[in-house]
Structure formats: C-alpha cells, structure tokens
C-alpha cells in the first residue's frame, strides 16, 4: 500500500495563514536561506546564529539535530558531525512572518563555536561612555576554550572570508 507523503512546507497563500495559521510556510530569502538563532535550552544563552536552507530545515525537523547551511562554503552541514559537539534540538520556533528560526538546544560536549568556545558570542563591545575606539576595545566574556580546534579539525577552520 502506497502512502502519499504530506509536504513538509505549506505554500504561502495569505498573511493570515502565515501569521495566524497553523501552516509551516517559511519565507526563505533570495539566496534560499533564513537566519536561525540558537540558544542553550537550560540557560537561554545565545550560542550562535546560523542559516538554514530548505534542506537544512527539513533535516533538523526530521532528525532532531541542528543542520545549517554555510553561506561562505555553500554547503549543508550537520552541527557537530566533525567535532562531535552535536546540537540536540529541544524546541524549534519560527517567528511571526516565518522568516527567522529560533532553536533551543543542548549541545553534547558544550562547545558551539568553531573557535573552541562555548558560545560564538564570547566577546562584548563596550557601549556608551565605555567605548574608546575599535582597536583593542572588545571585552572577553569567555576566557577558556571548551576544546582545541587544532586537535579536533587538524587546522583552524575558516568558515568566513575576511
């Protein structure tokens, strides 16, 4: 007996459907991606911001593990496939107009940043009267790396170009 598979994403037909309905109808940008903010399920700390294309979102939904799309390398990647720091998705939310995702995750091993820190947001920018210029202004919020990128990757990965 053949079963007809239900499409994973609905066609966007109205503002009411998108903003007030129950249909998952994501709005990918012109490059076919949407931003995904990832936070720790226990603490709420922002761990990273990535991007998903339709395939990454489908895999995340189907597997319960975070998959992203690398804009710089133009490839799909399963978070933690190389490092072992897999993000288990506890909750996946979409914003009101369905063009941004929020993942609440627990990360096996506790590292989320390819540089080796727990969060990709390991430095702060001074604000108001505390800002004295761009050079040397960043304040470190995480001093200790969770892992050594050289030991895990063999070289420091360069996900973005300068």
Number of C-alpha atoms within 10 A of each C-alpha: 3 4 5 6 6 7 7 14 13 14 14 15 9 10 11 10 16 21 14 11 11 9 14 15 20 22 17 16 11 7 8 12 24 22 18 21 16 25 21 21 17 9 9 11 14 17 23 17 17 17 20 26 21 18 14 20 23 15 16 21 16 10 11 16 19 25 26 25 24 17 16 10 12 8 11 16 16 16 19 20 11 11 17 13 19 22 27 20 21 13 12 17 13 15 12 11 15 17 16 19 20 16 25 24 23 22 23 13 15 17 24 27 19 21 19 20 21 23 25 17 17 18 14 12 11 14 8 6 6 9 11 11 9 9 6 7 14 14 11 11 11 15 9 10 15 17 20 15 18 12 10 14 12 9 10 14 11 11 11 9 6 4
